[in-house]
Amino acid sequence: MEKVKTKYSLEHNWIELKRKVVTIGITDYFVEELGDLIDLCLPKVSEEIIFGISYGEIESINILHDLIAPLSGEIVKVNSDLVASLKILQKDPFDTGWLIKVRIADTGQLDTLMDEDEYEEYKKSIKGKEKEAGKKKQKVKIKEERKKKTESNGEKQ
């Protein structure tokens, strides 16, 4: 039996290929980033998805986020169980939490996606950027507080 390879997109989709049909879902990392999910909007069977274009939406308490297509093709199956119970997606995004199955015309599209090691590095780079952004915000806050103190000290004199 052929081992199924999982690929990943920059938008945190996971993609598994079996013959010319891929299963697409979102990663556990993305589910955690979203937080508590409250709604999911998925396309219908026989609709086309186009690389880089939204194929649905996922909503959490904090944000409404587009689901961006990692490749192009025709939808052959939709996991309608998820719409009724988002807990499935939150508990098991890689197995029972898959979103759609798509027939792709060109398997070469998969070559543009990341393998597991590349995706792990990508996640680390995101976390690094978030830490840097947090440090910059902290520095700006400190500068603003110092400025306020300096200004209020000037008014007292």
ChimeraX commands (.cxc) that place a marker at each C-alpha (Angstrom):
marker #1 position 0.00,0.00,0.00 radius 0.5
marker #1 position 1.28,3.46,-0.95 radius 0.5
marker #1 position 2.02,5.80,1.96 radius 0.5
marker #1 position -0.01,8.99,1.74 radius 0.5
marker #1 position 2.12,12.12,1.83 radius 0.5
marker #1 position 0.85,15.17,3.61 radius 0.5
marker #1 position 1.72,18.60,2.22 radius 0.5
marker #1 position 1.05,22.02,3.74 radius 0.5
marker #1 position 0.24,25.50,2.46 radius 0.5
marker #1 position 1.26,28.91,3.79 radius 0.5
marker #1 position -2.39,29.40,4.81 radius 0.5
marker #1 position -2.19,26.37,7.17 radius 0.5
marker #1 position -4.06,23.89,5.00 radius 0.5
marker #1 position -2.95,20.27,5.03 radius 0.5
marker #1 position -3.31,18.31,1.80 radius 0.5
marker #1 position -3.21,14.54,1.26 radius 0.5
marker #1 position -3.15,13.01,-2.21 radius 0.5
marker #1 position -4.76,9.69,-3.08 radius 0.5
marker #1 position -4.67,9.16,-6.85 radius 0.5
marker #1 position -6.06,12.39,-8.37 radius 0.5
marker #1 position -8.20,13.31,-5.35 radius 0.5
marker #1 position -6.79,15.37,-2.49 radius 0.5
marker #1 position -8.24,15.76,0.96 radius 0.5
marker #1 position -7.90,19.28,2.36 radius 0.5
marker #1 position -8.17,20.38,5.96 radius 0.5
marker #1 position -6.68,22.96,8.29 radius 0.5
marker #1 position -3.82,22.27,10.66 radius 0.5
marker #1 position -4.04,21.93,14.43 radius 0.5
marker #1 position -1.75,24.98,14.65 radius 0.5
marker #1 position -4.33,27.07,12.75 radius 0.5
marker #1 position -7.23,25.69,14.81 radius 0.5
marker #1 position -5.38,26.68,18.01 radius 0.5
marker #1 position -4.62,30.15,16.64 radius 0.5
marker #1 position -8.31,30.68,15.84 radius 0.5
marker #1 position -9.49,29.71,19.32 radius 0.5
marker #1 position -13.10,28.72,20.01 radius 0.5
marker #1 position -14.84,28.08,16.71 radius 0.5
marker #1 position -18.42,29.23,16.22 radius 0.5
marker #1 position -19.18,28.84,12.49 radius 0.5
marker #1 position -17.92,27.20,9.31 radius 0.5
marker #1 position -19.01,27.86,5.74 radius 0.5
marker #1 position -17.90,25.32,3.13 radius 0.5
marker #1 position -18.56,25.13,-0.63 radius 0.5
marker #1 position -20.82,22.59,-2.35 radius 0.5
marker #1 position -19.90,19.42,-4.23 radius 0.5
marker #1 position -19.09,20.04,-7.93 radius 0.5
marker #1 position -17.96,23.63,-7.30 radius 0.5
marker #1 position -14.48,24.60,-8.47 radius 0.5
marker #1 position -11.83,25.92,-6.13 radius 0.5
marker #1 position -9.07,28.14,-7.50 radius 0.5
marker #1 position -5.58,28.38,-6.06 radius 0.5
marker #1 position -5.20,31.44,-3.83 radius 0.5
marker #1 position -8.94,32.22,-3.74 radius 0.5
marker #1 position -11.24,31.74,-0.73 radius 0.5
marker #1 position -13.28,28.53,-0.81 radius 0.5
marker #1 position -15.02,29.09,2.52 radius 0.5
marker #1 position -14.91,30.83,5.87 radius 0.5
marker #1 position -14.23,29.79,9.43 radius 0.5
marker #1 position -15.30,31.96,12.34 radius 0.5
marker #1 position -14.08,31.96,15.90 radius 0.5
marker #1 position -15.04,34.19,18.78 radius 0.5
marker #1 position -12.15,36.48,17.82 radius 0.5
marker #1 position -12.07,36.49,14.02 radius 0.5
marker #1 position -13.72,35.59,10.72 radius 0.5
marker #1 position -11.08,34.01,8.50 radius 0.5
marker #1 position -11.17,33.05,4.80 radius 0.5
marker #1 position -10.13,29.51,3.90 radius 0.5
marker #1 position -7.70,29.95,0.99 radius 0.5
marker #1 position -7.44,27.23,-1.66 radius 0.5
marker #1 position -3.97,25.64,-1.72 radius 0.5
marker #1 position -4.59,24.36,-5.28 radius 0.5
marker #1 position -7.23,24.27,-8.02 radius 0.5
marker #1 position -9.77,21.58,-8.81 radius 0.5
marker #1 position -13.34,20.32,-8.55 radius 0.5
marker #1 position -14.89,19.52,-5.17 radius 0.5
marker #1 position -16.05,15.90,-5.04 radius 0.5
marker #1 position -16.96,15.68,-1.35 radius 0.5
marker #1 position -17.63,18.04,1.56 radius 0.5
marker #1 position -17.44,17.09,5.23 radius 0.5
marker #1 position -20.93,18.27,6.17 radius 0.5
marker #1 position -20.56,16.74,9.66 radius 0.5
marker #1 position -18.31,19.65,10.61 radius 0.5
marker #1 position -20.97,22.29,10.06 radius 0.5
marker #1 position -23.17,20.53,12.62 radius 0.5
marker #1 position -20.33,19.93,15.10 radius 0.5
marker #1 position -17.25,22.11,15.06 radius 0.5
marker #1 position -15.94,20.12,18.04 radius 0.5
marker #1 position -14.92,17.42,15.54 radius 0.5
marker #1 position -12.64,19.93,13.82 radius 0.5
marker #1 position -11.21,21.22,17.09 radius 0.5
marker #1 position -10.51,17.73,18.45 radius 0.5
marker #1 position -9.18,16.06,15.31 radius 0.5
marker #1 position -8.35,18.44,12.44 radius 0.5
marker #1 position -6.16,15.83,10.66 radius 0.5
marker #1 position -8.54,12.89,10.51 radius 0.5
marker #1 position -12.27,13.28,10.99 radius 0.5
marker #1 position -11.87,17.08,10.75 radius 0.5
marker #1 position -11.06,17.17,7.02 radius 0.5
marker #1 position -12.94,19.90,5.12 radius 0.5
marker #1 position -13.20,19.01,1.42 radius 0.5
marker #1 position -12.03,16.46,-1.15 radius 0.5
marker #1 position -10.96,17.83,-4.51 radius 0.5
marker #1 position -10.19,16.23,-7.88 radius 0.5
marker #1 position -7.15,17.95,-9.30 radius 0.5
marker #1 position -6.21,17.87,-12.98 radius 0.5
marker #1 position -2.52,18.54,-12.38 radius 0.5
marker #1 position -0.73,16.77,-9.52 radius 0.5
marker #1 position 2.21,19.08,-10.22 radius 0.5
marker #1 position 0.38,21.66,-8.11 radius 0.5
marker #1 position 1.50,19.68,-5.07 radius 0.5
marker #1 position 5.14,20.52,-5.81 radius 0.5
marker #1 position 4.55,24.12,-4.69 radius 0.5
marker #1 position 3.44,23.00,-1.23 radius 0.5
marker #1 position 5.61,22.41,1.86 radius 0.5
marker #1 position 6.48,19.03,3.32 radius 0.5
marker #1 position 6.21,18.46,7.08 radius 0.5
marker #1 position 9.75,19.66,7.91 radius 0.5
marker #1 position 9.32,22.83,5.84 radius 0.5
marker #1 position 5.98,23.52,7.53 radius 0.5
marker #1 position 7.54,23.12,10.99 radius 0.5
marker #1 position 10.22,25.67,10.03 radius 0.5
marker #1 position 7.53,27.99,8.67 radius 0.5
marker #1 position 5.61,27.83,11.98 radius 0.5
marker #1 position 8.81,28.59,13.91 radius 0.5
marker #1 position 9.45,31.63,11.70 radius 0.5
marker #1 position 5.91,32.88,12.37 radius 0.5
marker #1 position 6.35,32.48,16.12 radius 0.5
marker #1 position 9.69,34.30,15.89 radius 0.5
marker #1 position 8.08,37.20,14.04 radius 0.5
marker #1 position 5.27,37.35,16.61 radius 0.5
marker #1 position 7.82,37.52,19.44 radius 0.5
marker #1 position 9.70,40.31,17.66 radius 0.5
marker #1 position 6.46,42.21,17.07 radius 0.5
marker #1 position 5.59,41.80,20.76 radius 0.5
marker #1 position 9.01,43.12,21.81 radius 0.5
marker #1 position 8.65,46.11,19.47 radius 0.5
marker #1 position 5.19,46.90,20.89 radius 0.5
marker #1 position 6.61,46.66,24.42 radius 0.5
marker #1 position 9.45,49.06,23.52 radius 0.5
marker #1 position 6.96,51.52,22.01 radius 0.5
marker #1 position 4.82,51.35,25.18 radius 0.5
marker #1 position 7.86,51.99,27.37 radius 0.5
marker #1 position 8.88,54.98,25.23 radius 0.5
marker #1 position 5.33,56.36,25.38 radius 0.5
marker #1 position 5.21,55.97,29.17 radius 0.5
marker #1 position 8.59,57.70,29.53 radius 0.5
marker #1 position 7.41,60.51,27.30 radius 0.5
marker #1 position 4.23,60.95,29.38 radius 0.5
marker #1 position 6.25,60.98,32.60 radius 0.5
marker #1 position 8.66,63.54,31.15 radius 0.5
marker #1 position 5.79,65.72,29.99 radius 0.5
marker #1 position 3.95,65.48,33.32 radius 0.5
marker #1 position 7.18,66.22,35.21 radius 0.5
marker #1 position 7.65,69.29,33.02 radius 0.5
marker #1 position 4.15,70.49,33.87 radius 0.5
marker #1 position 4.77,70.09,37.60 radius 0.5
marker #1 position 7.81,72.38,37.54 radius 0.5
marker link #1:1,2 radius 0.2
marker link #1:2,3 radius 0.2
marker link #1:3,4 radius 0.2
marker link #1:4,5 radius 0.2
marker link #1:5,6 radius 0.2
marker link #1:6,7 radius 0.2
marker link #1:7,8 radius 0.2
marker link #1:8,9 radius 0.2
marker link #1:9,10 radius 0.2
marker link #1:10,11 radius 0.2
marker link #1:11,12 radius 0.2
marker link #1:12,13 radius 0.2
marker link #1:13,14 radius 0.2
marker link #1:14,15 radius 0.2
marker link #1:15,16 radius 0.2
marker link #1:16,17 radius 0.2
marker link #1:17,18 radius 0.2
marker link #1:18,19 radius 0.2
marker link #1:19,20 radius 0.2
marker link #1:20,21 radius 0.2
marker link #1:21,22 radius 0.2
marker link #1:22,23 radius 0.2
marker link #1:23,24 radius 0.2
marker link #1:24,25 radius 0.2
marker link #1:25,26 radius 0.2
marker link #1:26,27 radius 0.2
marker link #1:27,28 radius 0.2
marker link #1:28,29 radius 0.2
marker link #1:29,30 radius 0.2
marker link #1:30,31 radius 0.2
marker link #1:31,32 radius 0.2
marker link #1:32,33 radius 0.2
marker link #1:33,34 radius 0.2
marker link #1:34,35 radius 0.2
marker link #1:35,36 radius 0.2
marker link #1:36,37 radius 0.2
marker link #1:37,38 radius 0.2
marker link #1:38,39 radius 0.2
marker link #1:39,40 radius 0.2
marker link #1:40,41 radius 0.2
marker link #1:41,42 radius 0.2
marker link #1:42,43 radius 0.2
marker link #1:43,44 radius 0.2
marker link #1:44,45 radius 0.2
marker link #1:45,46 radius 0.2
marker link #1:46,47 radius 0.2
marker link #1:47,48 radius 0.2
marker link #1:48,49 radius 0.2
marker link #1:49,50 radius 0.2
marker link #1:50,51 radius 0.2
marker link #1:51,52 radius 0.2
marker link #1:52,53 radius 0.2
marker link #1:53,54 radius 0.2
marker link #1:54,55 radius 0.2
marker link #1:55,56 radius 0.2
marker link #1:56,57 radius 0.2
marker link #1:57,58 radius 0.2
marker link #1:58,59 radius 0.2
marker link #1:59,60 radius 0.2
marker link #1:60,61 radius 0.2
marker link #1:61,62 radius 0.2
marker link #1:62,63 radius 0.2
marker link #1:63,64 radius 0.2
marker link #1:64,65 radius 0.2
marker link #1:65,66 radius 0.2
marker link #1:66,67 radius 0.2
marker link #1:67,68 radius 0.2
marker link #1:68,69 radius 0.2
marker link #1:69,70 radius 0.2
marker link #1:70,71 radius 0.2
marker link #1:71,72 radius 0.2
marker link #1:72,73 radius 0.2
marker link #1:73,74 radius 0.2
marker link #1:74,75 radius 0.2
marker link #1:75,76 radius 0.2
marker link #1:76,77 radius 0.2
marker link #1:77,78 radius 0.2
marker link #1:78,79 radius 0.2
marker link #1:79,80 radius 0.2
marker link #1:80,81 radius 0.2
marker link #1:81,82 radius 0.2
marker link #1:82,83 radius 0.2
marker link #1:83,84 radius 0.2
marker link #1:84,85 radius 0.2
marker link #1:85,86 radius 0.2
marker link #1:86,87 radius 0.2
marker link #1:87,88 radius 0.2
marker link #1:88,89 radius 0.2
marker link #1:89,90 radius 0.2
marker link #1:90,91 radius 0.2
marker link #1:91,92 radius 0.2
marker link #1:92,93 radius 0.2
marker link #1:93,94 radius 0.2
marker link #1:94,95 radius 0.2
marker link #1:95,96 radius 0.2
marker link #1:96,97 radius 0.2
marker link #1:97,98 radius 0.2
marker link #1:98,99 radius 0.2
marker link #1:99,100 radius 0.2
marker link #1:100,101 radius 0.2
marker link #1:101,102 radius 0.2
marker link #1:102,103 radius 0.2
marker link #1:103,104 radius 0.2
marker link #1:104,105 radius 0.2
marker link #1:105,106 radius 0.2
marker link #1:106,107 radius 0.2
marker link #1:107,108 radius 0.2
marker link #1:108,109 radius 0.2
marker link #1:109,110 radius 0.2
marker link #1:110,111 radius 0.2
marker link #1:111,112 radius 0.2
marker link #1:112,113 radius 0.2
marker link #1:113,114 radius 0.2
marker link #1:114,115 radius 0.2
marker link #1:115,116 radius 0.2
marker link #1:116,117 radius 0.2
marker link #1:117,118 radius 0.2
marker link #1:118,119 radius 0.2
marker link #1:119,120 radius 0.2
marker link #1:120,121 radius 0.2
marker link #1:121,122 radius 0.2
marker link #1:122,123 radius 0.2
marker link #1:123,124 radius 0.2
marker link #1:124,125 radius 0.2
marker link #1:125,126 radius 0.2
marker link #1:126,127 radius 0.2
marker link #1:127,128 radius 0.2
marker link #1:128,129 radius 0.2
marker link #1:129,130 radius 0.2
marker link #1:130,131 radius 0.2
marker link #1:131,132 radius 0.2
marker link #1:132,133 radius 0.2
marker link #1:133,134 radius 0.2
marker link #1:134,135 radius 0.2
marker link #1:135,136 radius 0.2
marker link #1:136,137 radius 0.2
marker link #1:137,138 radius 0.2
marker link #1:138,139 radius 0.2
marker link #1:139,140 radius 0.2
marker link #1:140,141 radius 0.2
marker link #1:141,142 radius 0.2
marker link #1:142,143 radius 0.2
marker link #1:143,144 radius 0.2
marker link #1:144,145 radius 0.2
marker link #1:145,146 radius 0.2
marker link #1:146,147 radius 0.2
marker link #1:147,148 radius 0.2
marker link #1:148,149 radius 0.2
marker link #1:149,150 radius 0.2
marker link #1:150,151 radius 0.2
marker link #1:151,152 radius 0.2
marker link #1:152,153 radius 0.2
marker link #1:153,154 radius 0.2
marker link #1:154,155 radius 0.2
marker link #1:155,156 radius 0.2
marker link #1:156,157 radius 0.2
view
